[in-house]
Amino acid sequence: MVIKRYEGDPVETFMSTDEYLYETAYEKERIGQRMSLLLKQSAVDCEIHRKLHSRERPVVSCMRFDSTTAGEDLAFRPNIKNEDLDETVLRNTSNKHRVLQKVMVKGISLIIDRNTKEVFDGPAWDDNQRLLRMGKMVSPTSIEFLL
């Protein structure tokens, strides 16, 4: 498309449908290529596949955590009990001392806090000492369960 422009005249450009679709597809392809590069660079297994990406342009440079770590070092600890505690966690954590009693009700294992009368799941306590609240004891013979 050729548009003649004279000095002082406003420029109006018109695009055909084909030109508009081409421009849109071209821009979409550029965005897709940039997203693909970012995903490859930040992938966990980027170092493993670095040779595979060596011929690509632009060159994929893998994200690294620290120059002193080896490739076998982990970026996290698989067991949360081995994680380092930070000051915020320690500041926001409070210890409660409970008097717990394990009871069986109709073949169901329950843990009851005698002070607060809260009822907890017995198997959750047996597995990893986690208190999963199930309800509250309203009388010595009645338990109100949470839904």
N, C-alpha and C positions, 0 to 999 in steps of 0.2 A: 504494500500500500504506500503510495507516494503522496505526501501532502505538501503543497507549496505554501510557504509562509511568507507573508509580507510584513514588513516592520510595522508594529503597532496593531496588527491583527491578532485577536485571541486565537490560540491554538486549540483546535478540537481534534482529538484522535478517536477514531472509531475502530473497535476490534470486531472481527468476525467471530462467529461462534467457535470455529476451528481454532483461531488464535487464542481465544479465551480458554478453551479446554487445554490447549498445549501449555499455556502459561501456568494454569492450575496444576496440571500433571507434573510439570517441571519443578515447581515449588514443592509439591508433595514429595517428589523423589529426593530433593535436596534435604528436606527435613527428615525423611526416612533414613538417609545415609548418615546424617549426623547422629540420630538416635541410635542407630546400629553401632556406630563407633563408640558412643558413650556406654552402651550396654556391654560391649566386648571389653572395654577398658576397665569397667568396674565389676566384671564377673569374678566370682570366687575362683573359678578354674582358669583364669586368663593365663597364668604362668604355665599351666600344663599345655595349653593350646597355642603358646606363643609362636612356635615354629610354623604352625598352620597359618597364622596370620602374617607371617613375615613378608609375603609377597604383596600384601594389600597396600593400597595407597589411599589415604594417608596411613602411615605406619601406626599400628596399635601399640601403645605404651601402657603396660599394665599398672593399675593402681597398687601402690605398695604402702605397707603400714610403717615399717621402720627399716632402716638400712642394716641394722645389726641382727635382725631376725633371719633365721634360715627358712627355707621353703617348707620344712616339716613342722615349724612352729605354728600353733593355732592362734587365731585371732580372738578366741574365747575359751572359756573353760567349760567342758561338757557337763560337769556336775555343778549345780548351783551352790552346793554346800562348800565347794572349794573356791568360790569367788571371793575376791578381796572386798571387804566391807568399806564403804566410804563414810565420811562424816555425816552426811545427810541421813543415811540409813540408820546409823547408830543414834543420831539425835531424835529421829522420829519413831524409834522402836522402844516399846515399854514392855517390861516383863510383868506378867500376871501370875500370881501364885494361886493355883486352884486345888481344891480337894475333890478329886475325881473318884467315882465309884463305878465299877463295871457291873452291869446287871443283864440278865436274860429275861426278855418279855416275849412270851409265845414263840420261843425259838429265835428271836431277833436279838443280837448283841447291841447293847446301848451303853453309852458312857454318860453319867449324870454328875453335874457339878453340884455338890451338896449346898454350897453357899448361895449361888445364883439361881439354882433349880433349872439350869439350861440342860437340854438333852442333846447329845452328840452321837454321831454314827460310830459304832464299835469297830467294824472292819477297817474304816479309814484310820482309826487310831492304831489298830494292830499292824497295818501295813507300814506306815511311816510317821506315826505319832502326829497326825494332822487332825485337828478338831473341826469336824464338819457339822455345823449346827443343824439340828433337825426339828427342834421345837422347845417347849417349856413345860415343866411339870407344874400343873395347876393344883393338884392335890396328891396325897400319897398313892392314890389308885388311878389317877387320870393324867394323861399327857396330851397337850395340845400341840399337834404337829404343824409345821410350816408347809405351805404349798408352793 
